[in-house]
Amino acid sequence: MQPVPHVAALDAYALAELETGTVSLAQNESLRAPSPNAIAAATQAAHDGALYPDPDWRALRTVISEVYGLDPDGVLCGAGSMELIAALARTYLAPGSQVLTTRYAYLFFRTAARMCGAEISIADEPGLTVDVALILAKVTPATRMVFVVNPGNPTGTVIPLDELRDLRRRLADDVLLIVDEAYGEFVDPDRPTDGAFDLVAEGKTVVLRTLSKAYGLAGLRVGWGAFPPEIACDVRKTLTPNNIAAASLAMAAAAVRDQPYMRETVRLTQASRDSFAKACRANGLAVPSSRANFILLPFASADAAGQADQALRAAGYSARGMGGYALPDCLRITIAAPEVMQRVAAHLGDHLPGAPAGGGA
Ligand SMILES: *Cc1c(COP(=O)(O)O)cnc(C)c1O
């Protein structure tokens, strides 16, 4: 059997390489277990496991729209926000469609676009930061979709909201802007409505969020997005019915309802992240400041990054190599509890005395 040409040309999506028995610092999972309320909700849902889940995700949409100040009709839920990225691609892209993204944007978007035969162009991110002017310079009349991540993964850097609004204003009405805010809760957990949500109301922008990071439900596979109504209606047709398991839906609704727990997770993460960054800088690494639950560590060379990765794996920690993002001299490290990060910083300091040659700061 021959697959269609654009699938034959596709590489399998590369997930993190996790050494068995190591602590995973490779997939930006939460540093603690889900809210106890979410765990109780899963137990309850298990009793109803003989029944199909609510195909309209009503309880989850209701709590999301209350907390994030959105119209529930514009909220779609996916088996992870990855499912929604793939659904957006299926809805709007065909062989030959042109899409635009940035140098270090989430690679799964490129995979989803290629699955539909789309052609991808890339705007540079000088200094590991999205530059709206460089995106606009790459737009052509054939551009159908622009995909940005805010805060960025793996960079951790932020696009200010006024720059995003400016980007939207300068894109033509037939270009769909997708803003992936998987780490949005980490920017200001006290103001959940502060994402790019106001752009959605204008009709040509989709904002994606996930339960996998600040809410600690990566294993349950729940993501959501704020969509303009007409776009929600079309994307919905491409989702598999009953896409989210009942236990996952119940846990997600309980987790979003428990805002104090999420805010505490974010505070613990920020404190652990900032002291880890300080320790790495004291070791001579030029760590860019991150607003998310991970840190990008730049080494003097790809070899030095590889040696650091091996030393950490030998000590029981799996970091994420960044070769796939064309940053082979970097490792991305998910922020775990402070005592774990202290050991990681100590290993980096001990095992690689000569490696970091960065410029400080
Ligand atoms: C983790 C992550 C996602 C979330 O994926 P899920 O499918 O919701 O687990 C989406 N986008 C980015 C940039 C991410 O880092």
Boltz pocket constraint, residues with backbone or C-beta under 6 A from the ligand:
constraints:
  - pocket:
      binder: B
      contacts: [[A, 27], [A, 28], [A, 79], [A, 80], [A, 81], [A, 82], [A, 83], [A, 106], [A, 149], [A, 151], [A, 153], [A, 180], [A, 182], [A, 209], [A, 210], [A, 211], [A, 212], [A, 213], [A, 218], [A, 221], [A, 222], [A, 223]]
      max_distance: 6.0
